[in-house]
């Protein structure tokens, strides 16, 4: 702390020293955020004064990120739940005190077999890897959609509706141009999915920019509108298959090439998804538009004072986020689900919120989180078949991961990690008054 010097004869401090009670220099919040973004981009070291855990153990713990510790903690708690619900483990509980060694071995075998089956279901064969990639693909697109909104201070809960409307547009393009060359037709399907999602995403962006309507409310309501719109269109002759009376659309006539051959369902959509993540990362970290997105998300008033337009940014971000969600629809239609049906989005839009949180709203983090959730989803079926462990255990593990990532203070308390003091933290979303 600076030393407080005596005032001179004229009442002013000597040598320009600060005086007790005087306010320090005013901090520009926009400049603080800009410096934080620049430090992150350049990899500058943390400012002096950060609090870190001491000692070798502290260094190891500080090297591990909160999401990694959250995953480990969730798996440990999941193991305890498996022990408490597995019939073999339950039968051995009475012997815990009379034969603790044997009982604990049984418990360990139960957990080991369950997690081994989970791992083999995700990576145990080429077919398992294919299914993992297939499940991961739409999760990447949906997670990127929500994460992009987060970086601009917007909470996009409408990915479900954007996927549905993207599927409406992509399905129409998919069965309406059967004579078009394959690559061109696939590009049209992907473009239609993006356009449909972008239009649906732009609506809450316009409403927020022009009327101040909160995007949480408008996106939730538009989800239900999209469901009913799809239900209605599936009753029309244009969409419904002529040989069916149930609500299912005509199938898309061109599918994406398989990644590992025709015997496996994974296709090149996974490469498109990773490419989209790289594109979003470049947009956010290497472009003027991306900097405006983050600046408006951090402080709209300061961004406006700097000459940026929050109104234009809200519309652009929501339209782009909706378009990326629409790519999840085209990925499903040109892959495992070539026809539009009620409930087509399958909850991907709501999983996307968790993915954006776990991935810290960063494209690379979202991709990693999507692979994690894809592994859990793909492996859970084999786990249930091999060990009779219900797939609900995976849902519980996912929920625990989300809970611990959303509450980093809880993870730090469990592992006794002291929080680091940082400057200009990035904003996920604004509150209700934002």
N, C-alpha and C positions, 0 to 999 in steps of 0.2 A: 504494500500500500504506500502511495506517495506520502512523503512527510509534509505535514501542514506547517507552513512558515508564518512568521509574524507579519502583520500588516505594517506598511510604511506609514510615514507621517500623514500622507494624503489619503489614507484609508484603503489604498490598493495593495494587493499582495506583492511582495518582493519577488523578483526574478520570474514573474509569471506563474508562481506556484499556485496550485488549487487551494481554495479556501473551503473549510468545513461548511457544508450546507449548500455550496454552489453545485449546480447541475453540471454533469459532464457533457462532452460533446454529443449532440443529437445523433442517434444512429438511424440511418436510412434502412428500413426493412428490406426494400428492394435490392439495395446494394449488398446487404448482408446475405440475402439469398443468392444473388449473382456470384458473390465470392465463394459461397459454399458450393454452388454448382461447378464453378471453375476449379476449385480445389479437388472436387471429385473427379472431374474430367482429366486433370493433369496428374492425379495420383499423389498430390502433395501430402506431407505428413500431417497428422492431427496437430492442432494448435497446442501450445504449452498449457499445462494446467489440466489436461485430461486425466481422469481418474481411472486407473487400471489396477487389477489385482496383482499383488506382488508375489514373488517367488516363482519357482519352476512350474508348480501346479497352476498358479494363476496365469502364467504365460500360455500354457496349453489351453486352459479354458477360454482365455480371451481370443485365441486363434480359432476357436470353434464359433460359428455363428449361432444366433438364437434359433433359426429354423432347424439347424442340425440337431441341437440339443432338444428341440421340441419333438422332432421325429423319434429320437432315442427314448425320450420320456414316454411318448405315446406308445411305442412298441413294448416298453416295460410294463406299463399299465395294461396294455392289451394282453400280455402274457399272464398277468394276474387274473384278468377276467376269464381267459381260457381255462386256467386252473380251477377257477370257481364255477365253471359251467360244464366242463368235460366230464362225462360219466365215469371214465376210468379214474380220473383224479378225485372225483367225489367219493368213489368207493374206497379210496385209500386215505381219506382225511382222518378216519378214526385211529389210524396207526401212526399219526404224526408224532406223538410223544413216546409211544412204545418202540417204534422203529423209525426214528427221524431220518436216518441215512437212506433207507430203502424208500421211504415216502417221498423225500425230496428228489430222489432219482426218478421216480415215477412222474412227478410233476415236471421235472426237466425234460423227460422224454416226450411228454404230451406237448409241451410248448415247442420243443425242437421239431417234432414231426409236423406240427401245424405250420410253423414258419417255413420249414423245408418244403412242404407241399405248396405253400404260397409262392416261394421262390421258383420252384420247378414249373409252376403254372404260368409264370411270367417269362422264364428264361430257359426252361429245361429242354427245349427242342426248338427247331426252326419254326414249327407251327406256333409254339408258345410265344416266341419273339414276334412273329407276325401279328398275333392277336394283340399283344401289348402295344405295338406300333399303331394298329388299327384303332384301338381305344384312345390312344394318346392324341391322335391327329385332331379331332374336333375340340378336344380340351385345350390344345395350344391356341387355336383360333379364338375360342371363346374367352380364354384367360387373357389374351392380348387385348381383346375388346374392352374388358373391364379395367385392365391395368392402364390402358391409354387414357380412359376417363379419369382414373385416380390421379394421374400425373398432372392433369389440368384442373384438379380440385372438384371433379364431378363424379357422382356415384351412379354409375350406369347399371341399374338392376334390370334393364330391359333386354339383355342379351337373348333371353328365351324368345321374346317376341321378334327380335331382329333375325334370329335364326329361322323362325317360322316363316316370316315374310320373305326372307332370302330363299327359303326352300320353295315357296309358292312361285317366285320368279324363275328360279333355276329349273324347277320341274317343267314349267311351261316351255322354257327354252330347250329342255332336254328331249321332250317328245314331239316338239313341233317342227323340228328341222332335221328329220331323219336322213335326208339325202345329202346333208352337208358333209364335207370331208372331216374325218375324225378329229384331227388336231384343232381345226378351226371350230368345230362344234363344241369340243371340250372347253376351248377358250371362251366361247359364247356362254356356256353354262356357268363357268366360274364368274364371268363378268356380270351375268344376270343375278347370280346370288349376291355378289358384292353390291350391285346397284339396289336390289330390293332391300337388303339390310341397311344400306346407307340412307335411303329415303325414310325408312321407319325410324332410324336413329336420329335423323335430322329434325323430326317433329318435336321431340322434347327439347332439343337444343334451341329451336326457334321459340318455343313457348317460354323457355327460361330467359332467353335473350330479350324477348319483346314484352313479356308480362311478369317475369320474375317467378313463374311457377316452378316449384322445386322438382328437379329431375327424378328424385326417388318416387314421388307420387305419380308423375306422368308416365314414367317408364313401366311401373307396376301395372297401371291401368291399361297401357297399350299392349302389355303382354296378353291380357285377357281378350282384348279386341282382336289381336292376331289369331288367337286360338279359334275364336268364333268365325273369323274370316276364312280360315283354312277349312273349318267344318262345313261352311256354306259352299265354298268352291268345290269341295269334294263331292257335292251332290249334283253338280252341273255336268252336262254332257261333255263339255270341253276338257274337264280334268278326269272325270271318273272313267275307269276302264270299262269298255263296252261289255265285257264278259263277266263282270262282277256287279253285285248289288250292294256290297259293303263299301264304306267310304275309303277307297284307295285309288290313287291316280294312275294314269298310264305310266309305264316305266320309262326311264331315261334310256335312250338307245345307244349311247356311247359311254363307256366306263374308262376310268384312268388305267393305264398299264400297271400290271402287278409288279411289285418290287422284287420278289423272290421267285417269280414264276407263277403259272396259273394254279398251282396246287396250294398256294397260300393267299390269304385275302389282303394282306398289306399292299398298299399301292403308293404311287409317287406323291400322293397328297401329303405324306409326312414330310417330304422334301420341300414341298410348297409351304407347309406350315413353318418349318425352320427358316426358310427364306423370308417369310413374312415377319418372323420375329427379328431377323437381322435387319430387315427394312425399318421396322418400328424403332429398333435401337438406334439406327442411323438417324432417323427422323428426330428422335428426342435428344440425342447427344451431339449431333454434328450438323444440324440445320437451324436456320433462323426461325422457321416455323415451330420446330420443337422447343426452342428456347422460349418462344412466346407462350406456348402451351404451359410450360412449367412456371413461367413468370406469372401468368394469369392465375394459375392454380395456387401459387404462394401468396399473392397479394394483388387482387384485381385493381384496387385503387392505385397502387404504385405503378402497375403495368400501364394503366390508362394515362397516368401522368408522364410516363416515358414514351407515349405515342402509340401504344398498342391498343387494340380494340378487343375488349373482353366479349362484346356481343358477337363479333365475327368468330372469335376463338371458340365460344361455346357451341355455335352451330357447326363449325368445322370439325371440332373434336368429336361431337356426338355422331355426326354423319360418318366420319372415318371409323369410329368405334363400331357403329352399326354395320358398315361395310365389311369389316374384319369378321364380325360375328356371322354375317351372311356367307363368308367363305367356309365356315363350319358346315353350313347347309349344303353347299355345293360339294364339299368333300364327302359327305354322307351319301348324297344322291349319285355321285360318280364312283361310289365304292360299295359299302356293304348294304345300303338301303336305297335302291334305285327308284322307289316310288314314295310319293308323299302320302302320309297317313295321319290320322289324328294323334296328337302327342308326339309329333315327329322329333321335336327338339330333345326329348328324353332327359331333361334336367341338366343339359350341358350349360345352359345359361346361369343356373344357380351354382353349379360346381365352379363356374368361372370366377365368382366372387371369392370363393375360398382360394382358388389358384392365385388370384391377384394379391391376396393378403399374404399367403405363404411365400410367394415370390417377391414380396416387397415392391410390387408394382414395377418391377424391372423386367424387360423382355427375357433376359437369360434366366432370371429367377422363375418366371412364369413357365418357360420351357422345362426347367428342372422339376418344378412342382407338377406340371402336367405329366411328365414321365413317372413321377412318384405315384400319382393317383392312377395312372394307366397300369402301372405294375400291380398296385393293390387290387384294382378292379379285375384285371385279367387273371391274376393269380388266385383270387378268392374262390373262383369256381372250382379249380382243382383242389384247393384246400378243403372245401366242403365235400367234394367227392371222395378224397383220399382219407380224410380224418373225421368226417362228419362234424367239423367245426363250422358253425353257421356263417354265412357271408356277412351277417350283421356285425360280426366282430370287426370286419374291415371298415364298415361304416362308423363304428365307434372309434377306431384308430384314426380315421380321417377327421372326425369331429374333435378328437383330442389334439391332433396336430394343429388344427385351426385355432382351438382355444389357446394353446400355449404360444402360438405365433402372434395371436392378437393381444396377448398379455405378456410381453417380454419381461416385465418386472417380476412376474411369477417364476419364469424360468431362471432369471438371475438370482432370485431368492433361494430357489431349490439348490442351485449349484454354487451359491455364495460368490457370485460375480458382481463386482462393483460396476455400476453404470459409468460409461464414459460421457463426459460433457462435450457436446458438439455445438458448432455454430451454424445457424440457419438450417434447421432440419427441413427435409422435404415434406411437403404436405400431401397426404393421400387424398382426402376429401374435405370439403367445407362442412361445417355443421349446419343446422337448420337455419341459422341466421346468416350464413355465408353467402 
